[in-house]
Amino acid sequence: MRFLFLPHLEFDLFQNITKNEFTTKIEFIFIITENLQTNETKKMSEHILKTGASSILLGGKYYDGYITPKANKLLKVTKRHKQHDEFKYLSTVCTISNYDKYYIIPDSDSVKIMPTDTFYQHLITLVTEDDKKIFGGQLECHFITFGGNKDLLDTLRDLVTNQETSIWNSWNDILQFTQKIMSGLGFLHEKKLCHLDIKCENIVVNEKTKDFKIIDFGFCSMEPFTDYISNIRGTPGYFPNSFKQKVPCEWQPQIYANDMKLVNYKLPMARDMNLVYKIDSFCLGRVIYMMYYVFNEMYFPYCFCLRKNKKTKNKIYKIYKDLTNNDVWTRITIRDGLTKYF
């Protein structure tokens, strides 16, 4: 629990009181703190609306009146299918000690909605044409704990367009982020799981606590990764393969990785399943590169504070270079990266 400084409480509040009175006052402060945090969370979460190819994330404003809200919960509407099933391995994810420190996991209980339902029709009006592929059949609604009011991409846009530095104001911020996400992936790998869709949009950021968590396990797979190797998928710009429909840009340059290059008519990962783990390495490396580029090329020239701590900057550079090594055979794993750099 986080303590908040309450300026209206006098400094002599705890002077000349009995043990019972002290306990009562402490409990009173805890109640005030919890209420303030609850109100903050509610304000941050109720207006959230995020749409994607297989899911929609809603704050209370958008589902209240259709489904009874829960405190500090968002509603995730998802379409489960063979290529995107977030719940397939979540029971294993939940065996990780303190898993909620690293990941946001939907509740297992669900409400199913059909195209004829009023809420279903309401959802259609909320999303753009590009994201309407999710519709056309049964959808599932799951409550999910509020983990942040923005995703990582939102915060980078804020930094560039508005010089918003509440989240990112030093190279050390990026290094701490890198360690946190690498640790989260490392724990997954210890359970023989791969996330396989790490990208800026799948990392949520809490602006109040400056905390980061991984979301969306729809592409997740487990050793021996048979389901994944037989049906490979990934997000263009992050996945280690060049997609014709993805136009390279400064912060997402052309990819030349050999993960999808056949060797004697077989993919490298089909020859060695351990290479699947290195997809998480590459995807995270692309995320870190984007952050590095934004700081160094788009924001850094205007901020003298970022010219400090070149040692940390160089460390971040080495990490993303190792993670995005184009040769999958020699690319570093997440766990080796943690050992090497942290």
N, C-alpha and C positions, 0 to 999 in steps of 0.2 A: 504494500500500500504506500502511496506517495503522500507526504505531508505537504499541506499548503500553508503558507504564511498568512495568518489572519491579523491584519493590522489593527482591527478594532478591539482585540483582546489586550488588556493591560499587562505590562511586564511583571507586575506583582501578583498575577492571577493565582500562582501556586504558593504564595507565601502565607504562613500561619494557618494552614489547613490540616485537617486530619487525613489519615490514610484513606478512609472511605470517601471523603470529599474529593481527595485527589483523583481516586478512581472514577468517580462520577464525572468530574471535569474532563478527564481524558476521554471517557466514552462520549461525552458531549462533542468534543472536538472531532472524534472519529466520525460521528454522525454528520456534522457539518461538512467535513471533508468529502465523505461519500456522496452527500447530496450535491455538492458543487461539481464533483467529477461526473456524476450521473447527468446533471443538467448540461455540462459541457459536451459530453458524449452525444446526448440527444440532439443538441443544436448542430453538431458536426455531421451526424449521421442521417437525419431525417430528410435531407435534400439530395442524397446521393442517388444518381442514376447512371449506371454503367452498362453498356450493351456490348455483346460479342457474338461470335458465330454460333456458340452453343450455350450461352447463358446470359441472363439479365440480372443485374444486382440493383436492388431497390431499397431506398430509405423509406421510413414510415409514411412520408407524405404521399408516396406513390402506390402503397398497397393498403393503407388504412381505409376501412369501409368495405374491403373485400375479404381480408383475412385479419383476424384479431392480432394486433401488434404484441411483441414481446420486448421487454426492457433491454436496451443495449444490443439489440439484434437487427440485422438487415435481413431482407428476404432474397434468397437466390432462386431464380427460376432457371431450370436447366433441362436440356433434352438429352437423355441418355441413349447412346447408340454404340455400336461396336468400336467406332473410331474415337469416341470420347465418352468415357465412363469414369467420372470422378470418384465414384464410390467403390470401385473394384478392389483397391488396396488400402483404403483409409483405415481399416481395422488394424493393419500392420503399422501404419504411420502413428496411430494413437498409442502404440506400445513404446514409442520413444520417450524417454524421461523428459518431462517438461516440454512436451511437443508443442504446447500452445505458446511457447516463447518464440518459436520459429515459424509456425504455420497457422493459417486460419482454416479450420475444418468445418464444413456444414454439419448441422445436426442430422442424425440418421432418420428421424421422423419426417414424413413428407405428406404433402397434400397434392393430389393429382388433379389437374385441370384439363378440360377438353375444349376444342375449338368453339363449341356451342356455349361455353360458360361466359358470363359477363366479364369476369376478371381477365379471361383470355383475350377477349375483344379489346379490353382496356389496354392490355400490354401491347397489342399491335399498334395502337396510336402513339406509343411512347418511343418506338425505335425507328431508326432510319431505314430506308429501302435496302441498304447494304447488309443490314443485320437481320432481315426478316426471314432468312433461311431457317431460323430456329422454329418457325411456325409450320403448321401442317399436320400436326399429330398431337398425341398426349405430351404434356409437360409436367415436370415435378417441381414443387415449391418446398424449399428447405430454409429454415432459419439458420443464420450464420452470425457468429459473434462479430461485432464491430471491431475492425483492426486498424482502420485508418480512413481518413476522409478523401485521400487522393492516392493515385498510383504514382510510381516513380517517374513515369513520363510527364505527368502533370507538373511535378515539382521542377523538372528540368525546363519545361516550357516557362514556368513562372520565373525561373532564374534568368532566362534569356530575355523574355519579353518585358518583365516587370522588375528585374534586378531584385527579386525576392530571395533573401538570404536566410530566412528563418530555419531552413533545413540544411542548406549547403553554404557554408561560409569559410571552409578551409579544406586543404588536401587531407587533413586528418579525418574530416567527416567522411570522405569517400573511403578512406582506409578502414574505418570502423564499420562502415556499411559492408564493405567487401568481406571482412572477417565474419560478420554476422551471417550473411547469406551463404558464404562458403561453409560455415559450421552447420547451418541447416541442411545443406546438400550433403555434407559429410555424414551426418547422422542417418539420412535416408540411405546412403550408399552402404553404411554398416548393416542396414537391414536388407541389403540386396535389392533396393529400390532405386529407380531413376525417375526424376521428375519429367524431363524431356521436353519441357516447354517454358524454360526460364526466359523471361523477357521483361521489359520495363512495365508492361501492363499487368504482369502477374506478380508484382511486388507492391504491396500496399504500404503507405506511409501515414503515420499518425503525426500530424503537425504539432500537437501539444506535447507529446512525449518524445518526438524525434525517433520513433521506433519503426522497424521495418519487418514485414513478414511475407512469407511466400504463400501464394494462393493458387487455386485451380490445378488439381491433380488429374485432369481429364486425359492426358497423354501418358500418365505414370505407368511404368511396367516393372516387373520383377524378374530376377534371374529364373530361368535362362533366357528371358526376353523373347521367347518364341512368338508371342502375340504381336510384339513390336517389330521384330525383324521381318516378319511376314507381311506387315502392313505399316511401313514406315511413314511417319508424318512429323511435321514440324512447322514452325512459323518462319516464313521468308524474312531474311534480314538477320535472323538469329541462328537458325539451324545451319549446320556446316555443309551447305550445298548452295549452288547458284541457281536461283529461280528466274526464269525468263520474265515473269510478270513483275518481279521486284526490281525497280530501277535503283541502281546504287546512288548514294549521295555521300556528302562529306562525313556525316556521323554514322553512316552505315555503308562503308565502301564495299566494293566487289569482293565476293568470297571465292577463294581458290582452294578450299580444303578438299582432301581426297577421300573423305568418309564414304562417298557414294561412287567412287571410281572402282569399277570391276577389276579384280585380279584373278585371271584364269576363270572368268565367267562367274565369279562370286564376289559379293561385297566383303570388305574387310571385317565388318561386324558379324557376318555370317561365318567367317573363318574363326573369329575370336570374339565371343560374346562380351568379354570384358571391355571391348572398345565402345560398347554402348554407353558406359559410364562417362566416356570422354565427350559425349554430346552435351551433357550438362556442363562440362568444362568450357566447351566452345561457346555455348549460349550465354553463360555468365560472363565470359571474356568479352563478348560483344556488348553486353550491358555496361560493363566497366569501361570499355573503350568509348561508348557514347558519353558517359559521364566525364571521362578524361578530356574528350574533344570539346565538350561544352565549356568546361572550366578553362582549358588551355587556349582555345581558339575563339570562343564566342563571348566568354565572360571575363576571363583572366586579364586581357589587355586593359580593361577598365577598372580593375580592382587591385590596388597596390598590396592589399593584405595577402593575396594569394601568391605573391612573389616570395613569400617566406617559406621555409621548410621544403627546400628542393629535394632533400633526402627522402621525404615521404612521397613527393611527386614522382621521383624516380622509381621508388618501390612499387607504386601503383602501375607505372609503365611496364615494369618487368613482369608483374603479375598478369596483366591482360595479354602481354605478348606470349607468355607461357601458355595461358589458357586458350589462346586463339592460334596456336601453332597449326599450320595448314596440314602437317603430316600427322594423321591420327595415330600412327604407330609410336611416335615419339612425343606426342602431346602429353602434358602433365595431367594427372588425375586430380580431383578435388582434394582428396586426402593427402596426396603428396604435396599439393600446393599449400595446404594448411601447415604441414610439417616444415616446409621450406621457408615460408614467409611469416608464420606466426608462432 
